[in-house]
Every structure is written in structure tokens, then in C-alpha cells.
């Protein structure tokens, strides 16, 4: 529960998402490395009505691309093709 509160500190996001997602969705989102990743997948889960299995599969499929995006966001000089 402490992890949940620290990861999802924006009450508005939680209130809107809790109507559409299960507790298990939130548990699957907690380990993601960045707020950007969590927000991205949270919005996709809501928009496309993903179940938890789909969320985990999509996260696994896109992990490399998302990690590059996060590194670029932190350092605009990062070359994702290197």
C-alpha cells in the first residue's frame, strides 16, 4: 500500500482510473520505471479496455522502445540508434 501511494500520488489520476481498472492493473503498473511509462499504459488500459494479461504482454513487447524514449526524455542528446 505504501508503494501504491508513492507511485500514484496524483489523486485525480487514481480516482478516474479506479472506475475502469482493477486493483491488479495498478499492481502491474507499480514496477514500471518511470511515471511516463505508467501514465502511458494506464491511459491505454482505459482507452482500449485492456485486461491485466494484455497490459503485461504489451509492456513486455514495448519495453526496449519505451526505455529508449525515457532515456531520450532525460537526455535529449541521447542517440536511440546508437
N, C-alpha and C positions, 0 to 999 in steps of 0.2 A: 504494500500500500504506500509506503514511503517513496519507493521508486516511481510509482504512478504519479504521485503529487509533484515530484521534482521534474519529471519528464513532461507531464501535461499540466503545466502551471497556469495556462490560459483557460480560465473557467468558461468563457464563451465557446471556445472550440469544443470542449468536452460536452457542454450542455447540448450543442447542436448535433454532435456526433453520437451521443449516447442513445438518441432516438432511433438511429439507424444501424448501429453496430453493437455487437455483443461484447461482453467483458473479455472474451477470448481474443477478439480483434485487438483490443488495447494491449493485452499481454503480448501479442505477436509484434506490436509496434514498438514496445518499450526498448528492446535491444538494438534498434536501428541507431546508427552512429550519429546522425545529425537531425536537427529539427526540420531541415528542408526535406529529408527523406521521409520522416514521419508525417509531415504535412502532405507531401505528395501522395503517399499511399493511403492516408486517411481520406483524402478527397476522392481518390479513385475507388476506394471501397464504397464510399457513399454514392458516388455518381453511377457506378456500374454494378452496384449490389453484389460485390464480391463476398464469397464466404471466406472463412479463415484459410482453408486449403488453397484457394486461388491466390489470396494475399501472399502466402508463404512461397508459392510457386513463382509468382511474378517477381517477388523480391529477389529470389534466387537467380532468376533469368536476367534481371537487370542490374545485379549488384556491381559488376565491373563498370558499366556506363555511369551509374549513379556515383560511384566512388570517384571517377574522373571529374564529374560535374562538381562534386563537393570540393575536390582539390582545386579546381579552377576558381570556384567561388572564393576560396580562401586566398588564392594567389593567382591573379589574372595573367601573370606571365607564364603560368604552367602550360606546357605543350601536351595536350592529351594524346597526340600521335607519337610522342617520343617513347 
